[in-house]
């Protein structure tokens, strides 16, 4: 998301207070118009450093550390998408005081569920495993349920053996530490299922991005429906990328596309 406020920043960590007093940390770098970066599920600000660094060639980039992560406050028992909205607004007002409007938005495979397109049947078993502190089993259950179609027939024991091939020990530790937050966030996705018509009210230009190799049905559906309801949008496919294109596979490639869109 971008505003037209100009500023100059080095790679530093700051914090703002959200409406309810929660501390929201953020990482800043670059110079130029302000851009806010919001990490996805099971992700932290540092995971988007390469993406932000590429954007910082043209913009001042602020990566929010969402609730329940890093130096930011916990999600809290009253967590909801409204809290996330308040956090973004607090950061927006803090870094772009003279121009509080979001002028352009770019999203990569946003978690928008339509008619149950994002599976939620995994939640009871996942929550039970969290209560038993079987974190790896909980992560596997989630991954098999919402991952690519080609992976959903994989046995849980085999997925556990394969995880080191996809995630190093540091990445696994960070993701396992975010499992409770992941549950609350997906509970909100489930609660907001099929509410995408509300996005008709977004006045900003929106770039909808997706990977051609994501191989998950909900992505195609969300791209199609969002493109239909957003007043001002365009869609861009990255044929060789999957769901992790923006943070792991090709952050500079995605950043280049976002930069071109924001600089129009």
C-alpha positions as CSV (number, residue, x, y, z in Angstrom):
1,X,0.0,0.0,0.0
2,X,1.3,3.4,-0.9
3,X,0.7,7.0,0.1
4,X,2.2,10.1,-1.5
5,X,4.0,11.4,1.6
6,X,7.7,11.9,1.0
7,X,10.3,10.9,3.7
8,X,13.8,9.5,4.1
9,X,14.6,6.6,6.4
10,X,17.4,4.1,7.1
11,X,16.8,0.4,7.9
12,X,15.5,0.9,11.5
13,X,12.9,-0.4,13.8
14,X,10.2,1.8,15.3
15,X,6.8,1.5,17.0
16,X,3.4,3.2,17.2
17,X,0.5,2.7,19.5
18,X,-2.7,1.4,18.1
19,X,-6.1,2.6,19.2
20,X,-6.4,0.2,22.1
21,X,-2.9,1.0,23.3
22,X,-1.2,-2.0,21.8
23,X,2.4,-1.5,20.7
24,X,2.9,-2.1,17.0
25,X,6.5,-2.4,15.8
26,X,7.6,-1.8,12.3
27,X,10.8,-1.9,10.2
28,X,11.6,1.1,7.9
29,X,14.0,1.5,5.0
30,X,14.6,3.5,1.8
31,X,13.4,7.0,0.8
32,X,10.6,8.4,-1.3
33,X,6.8,8.0,-1.1
34,X,5.7,5.9,1.8
35,X,4.7,2.2,1.3
36,X,3.3,0.0,4.0
37,X,3.9,-3.8,3.8
38,X,1.6,-6.2,5.6
39,X,3.0,-9.8,6.1
40,X,0.8,-12.8,5.7
41,X,-0.1,-15.7,8.0
42,X,2.8,-17.5,9.7
43,X,5.1,-14.6,8.6
44,X,7.0,-11.8,10.3
45,X,8.3,-8.5,9.1
46,X,11.8,-9.9,8.6
47,X,10.4,-12.4,6.1
48,X,9.7,-9.5,3.7
49,X,13.1,-7.8,4.0
50,X,14.2,-8.8,0.5
51,X,10.9,-7.6,-1.0
52,X,11.0,-4.4,1.0
53,X,14.7,-3.8,0.1
54,X,13.8,-3.9,-3.6
55,X,10.9,-1.5,-3.1
56,X,13.2,0.8,-1.1
57,X,15.0,1.7,-4.3
58,X,12.0,4.0,-5.0
59,X,10.1,4.3,-1.8
60,X,10.3,4.6,2.0
61,X,9.1,1.1,3.0
62,X,7.5,0.4,6.4
63,X,6.9,-3.3,7.2
64,X,4.4,-3.8,10.0
65,X,5.1,-6.4,12.6
66,X,1.6,-7.7,13.1
67,X,0.1,-8.4,16.5
68,X,1.4,-11.5,18.2
69,X,4.8,-11.2,16.5
70,X,8.2,-9.9,17.5
71,X,8.2,-6.7,19.5
72,X,4.5,-6.0,18.8
73,X,1.9,-6.6,21.5
74,X,0.0,-10.0,21.7
75,X,-3.2,-10.4,19.6
76,X,-5.3,-10.5,22.8
77,X,-8.6,-12.2,23.5
78,X,-10.6,-9.6,21.5
79,X,-8.5,-10.1,18.4
80,X,-10.3,-9.4,15.1
81,X,-9.8,-7.9,11.6
82,X,-10.8,-4.6,13.1
83,X,-7.8,-4.7,15.4
84,X,-5.6,-5.3,12.4
85,X,-7.2,-2.4,10.6
86,X,-6.6,-0.1,13.6
87,X,-3.0,-1.2,13.7
88,X,-2.5,-0.3,10.0
89,X,-4.2,3.0,10.5
90,X,-2.0,3.8,13.4
91,X,1.1,3.1,11.3
92,X,-0.3,5.0,8.4
93,X,-0.9,8.1,10.5
94,X,2.5,7.8,12.1
95,X,4.5,7.7,8.9
96,X,2.4,9.8,6.5
97,X,0.9,12.5,8.7
98,X,0.4,15.0,5.9
99,X,-1.4,12.5,3.6
100,X,-3.4,9.8,5.4
101,X,-5.0,8.4,2.3
102,X,-4.0,5.1,0.7
103,X,-3.7,5.9,-3.0
104,X,-2.7,2.4,-4.3
105,X,-2.8,-1.1,-3.0
106,X,-1.1,-4.3,-4.2
107,X,-2.0,-7.7,-2.8
108,X,-0.4,-11.1,-3.4
109,X,-2.9,-14.0,-3.1
110,X,-5.0,-12.4,-0.3
111,X,-6.7,-14.8,2.0
112,X,-10.3,-14.2,0.9
113,X,-12.6,-17.1,1.3
114,X,-15.7,-17.4,-0.9
115,X,-18.3,-20.0,-0.2
116,X,-15.9,-22.0,2.0
117,X,-13.1,-21.9,-0.7
118,X,-10.4,-21.7,2.0
119,X,-10.7,-25.0,3.9
120,X,-11.5,-24.7,7.6
121,X,-12.2,-28.3,8.6
122,X,-8.7,-28.6,10.1
123,X,-9.4,-26.2,12.9
124,X,-10.7,-28.6,15.6
125,X,-7.9,-31.1,15.2
126,X,-5.3,-28.3,14.9
127,X,-6.6,-26.6,18.1
128,X,-6.5,-29.9,20.0
129,X,-2.9,-30.5,18.9
130,X,-2.0,-27.0,20.1
131,X,-3.5,-27.7,23.5
132,X,-1.5,-30.9,23.7
133,X,1.6,-28.9,22.6
134,X,2.0,-31.1,19.5
135,X,3.1,-28.1,17.5
136,X,4.6,-30.0,14.6
137,X,1.6,-32.2,14.1
138,X,-0.7,-29.1,14.2
139,X,1.5,-27.4,11.5
140,X,1.3,-30.5,9.3
141,X,-2.5,-30.7,9.7
142,X,-2.8,-27.1,8.6
143,X,-0.4,-27.4,5.8
144,X,-2.1,-30.5,4.3
145,X,-5.5,-28.9,4.6
146,X,-4.8,-25.5,2.9
147,X,-1.7,-26.3,0.8
148,X,-1.5,-27.0,-2.9
149,X,-3.9,-29.6,-4.3
150,X,-1.0,-31.9,-5.3
151,X,0.1,-32.1,-1.7
152,X,-3.2,-32.9,0.0
153,X,-3.0,-36.6,-0.4
154,X,0.4,-36.8,1.3
155,X,0.5,-38.8,4.5
156,X,1.1,-36.7,7.7
157,X,4.1,-38.8,8.6
158,X,5.6,-38.2,5.2
159,X,4.9,-34.5,5.3
160,X,6.8,-34.4,8.7
161,X,9.8,-36.0,7.0
162,X,9.7,-33.7,4.0
163,X,9.4,-30.4,6.0
164,X,13.2,-29.9,6.3
165,X,13.4,-29.9,2.5
166,X,11.1,-26.8,2.4
167,X,11.8,-25.0,5.7
168,X,15.1,-24.7,7.5
169,X,15.3,-25.1,11.3
170,X,15.0,-21.3,11.9
171,X,11.9,-21.0,9.6
172,X,10.3,-24.0,11.3
173,X,10.9,-22.5,14.7
174,X,9.4,-19.1,13.8
175,X,6.3,-20.7,12.1
176,X,5.7,-23.1,15.0
177,X,5.8,-20.1,17.3
178,X,3.0,-18.4,15.4
179,X,0.6,-21.3,15.3
180,X,-1.9,-19.9,17.9
181,X,-1.9,-16.6,16.0
182,X,-2.5,-18.5,12.7
183,X,-5.6,-20.1,14.2
184,X,-7.1,-16.8,15.3
185,X,-6.4,-15.2,11.9
186,X,-8.1,-18.1,10.1
187,X,-11.0,-18.0,12.4
188,X,-11.5,-14.4,11.2
189,X,-11.1,-15.6,7.6
190,X,-13.9,-18.1,8.2
191,X,-16.1,-15.5,9.9
192,X,-15.7,-13.2,7.0
193,X,-16.4,-15.9,4.4
194,X,-18.2,-14.5,1.3
195,X,-18.1,-10.9,2.5
196,X,-16.0,-9.9,-0.4
197,X,-18.7,-7.7,-1.8
198,X,-17.7,-5.2,0.9
199,X,-14.6,-4.4,-1.1
200,X,-16.7,-2.5,-3.6
201,X,-16.2,0.4,-1.2
202,X,-12.4,0.6,-1.8
203,X,-11.6,3.8,-3.7
204,X,-7.9,3.1,-4.3
205,X,-6.3,1.5,-7.3
206,X,-5.7,-2.2,-6.5
207,X,-3.1,-4.6,-8.1
208,X,-4.2,-8.2,-7.7
209,X,-1.2,-10.6,-7.9
210,X,-1.0,-14.4,-7.9
211,X,1.4,-17.1,-8.8
212,X,0.7,-19.4,-11.7
213,X,2.0,-22.4,-9.8
214,X,0.2,-21.9,-6.6
215,X,-2.2,-24.7,-7.5
216,X,-4.9,-23.8,-4.9
217,X,-8.4,-23.4,-6.1
218,X,-9.3,-20.5,-3.7
219,X,-6.7,-18.3,-5.3
220,X,-8.3,-18.4,-8.7
221,X,-11.7,-17.8,-7.3
222,X,-10.6,-14.8,-5.1
223,X,-8.8,-13.2,-8.0
224,X,-11.9,-13.5,-10.2
225,X,-14.4,-12.2,-7.6
226,X,-12.2,-9.4,-6.4
227,X,-11.5,-8.2,-9.9
228,X,-15.2,-8.1,-10.5
229,X,-16.1,-6.1,-7.3
230,X,-13.2,-3.7,-6.9
231,X,-14.0,-0.4,-8.7
232,X,-10.4,0.1,-9.9
233,X,-8.2,-2.9,-10.2
234,X,-5.9,-4.9,-12.5
235,X,-4.6,-8.5,-12.2
236,X,-1.1,-9.7,-12.7
237,X,0.0,-13.4,-12.9
238,X,3.6,-14.5,-12.2
239,X,3.5,-17.8,-14.2
240,X,6.6,-19.4,-12.6
241,X,5.8,-18.5,-8.9
242,X,3.7,-20.1,-6.2
243,X,2.0,-18.8,-3.1
244,X,5.4,-17.9,-1.6
245,X,6.6,-15.8,-4.5
246,X,6.5,-12.5,-2.7
247,X,8.6,-13.5,0.3
248,X,10.6,-16.6,-0.6
249,X,10.7,-17.5,-4.3
250,X,11.2,-14.2,-6.1
251,X,10.7,-11.1,-3.9
252,X,12.6,-8.8,-6.2
253,X,10.5,-9.9,-9.2
254,X,7.3,-9.1,-7.4
255,X,8.7,-5.9,-6.0
256,X,9.6,-4.7,-9.5
257,X,6.0,-5.2,-10.6
258,X,4.7,-3.4,-7.5
259,X,7.1,-0.5,-8.1
260,X,6.1,-0.1,-11.7
261,X,2.4,-0.1,-10.6
262,X,2.9,2.4,-7.8
263,X,5.0,4.7,-9.9
264,X,2.4,5.0,-12.7
